[in-house]
Amino acid sequence: MKPSPLTLRTPPRYGRRAALSALAALVLFGLSFAIDAAAANQIGYSEMPALWARYLSAVALYYAAICLFLWFRRRR
């Protein structure tokens, strides 16, 4: 289904969104281990910042999966 040429909306770019979201998930996941290593050198450290980074990484990965699903569904 092609959008009408008279609309002002640009077509969604789900493939690009999925790639950027997956990249953000990888960066956040790696950052969580760096935060964990830095916090281990502190006295009375908390694991909460690393857990939040892993949680945000999972959310970004979930968004990437949704975008990939929409991208593959739209390509048919």
C-alpha positions in Angstrom: 0.0 0.0 0.0 1.6 3.2 -1.2 0.9 6.5 0.6 -0.9 9.2 -1.3 1.5 11.7 -2.9 -0.6 14.5 -1.4 0.2 13.7 2.2 2.9 15.5 4.2 3.9 12.5 6.2 7.2 10.9 5.4 7.2 7.1 5.3 8.5 5.5 8.5 12.0 4.1 8.3 11.7 1.1 10.5 14.9 -0.5 9.3 17.0 2.5 10.3 15.2 2.8 13.6 15.8 -0.9 14.4 19.5 -0.6 13.6 20.0 2.5 15.7 18.0 1.0 18.6 20.0 -2.2 18.5 23.2 -0.2 18.5 22.0 1.8 21.5 21.2 -1.5 23.2 24.7 -2.8 22.7 26.3 0.4 23.9 24.1 0.5 27.0 24.8 -3.1 27.8 28.6 -2.5 27.5 28.3 0.6 29.6 26.5 -1.4 32.3 29.6 -3.6 32.7 31.9 -0.5 32.8 29.6 1.0 35.5 29.7 -2.2 37.4 33.5 -2.4 37.3 33.9 1.3 38.4 31.3 0.9 41.2 33.1 -2.2 42.5 36.1 0.0 43.4 33.9 2.2 45.6 33.2 1.7 49.3 29.5 0.8 49.8 28.7 0.7 46.1 25.2 0.1 44.7 24.4 -2.0 41.7 21.4 0.1 40.8 23.1 2.2 38.0 24.3 -0.9 36.2 20.9 -2.5 36.6 19.2 0.6 35.1 21.6 0.5 32.2 20.8 -3.1 31.6 17.1 -2.4 31.8 17.3 0.5 29.3 19.3 -1.8 27.1 16.5 -4.4 27.2 14.0 -1.7 26.4 16.0 -0.6 23.4 16.4 -4.2 22.2 12.6 -4.7 22.5 12.0 -1.5 20.5 14.4 -2.8 17.9 12.5 -6.1 17.7 9.2 -4.2 17.2 10.7 -2.1 14.4 12.2 -5.1 12.7 8.8 -6.8 12.8 7.1 -3.8 11.3 9.9 -3.5 8.7 9.6 -7.1 7.6 5.8 -6.9 7.5 5.9 -3.8 5.4 8.3 -5.3 2.8 5.9 -7.9 1.5 
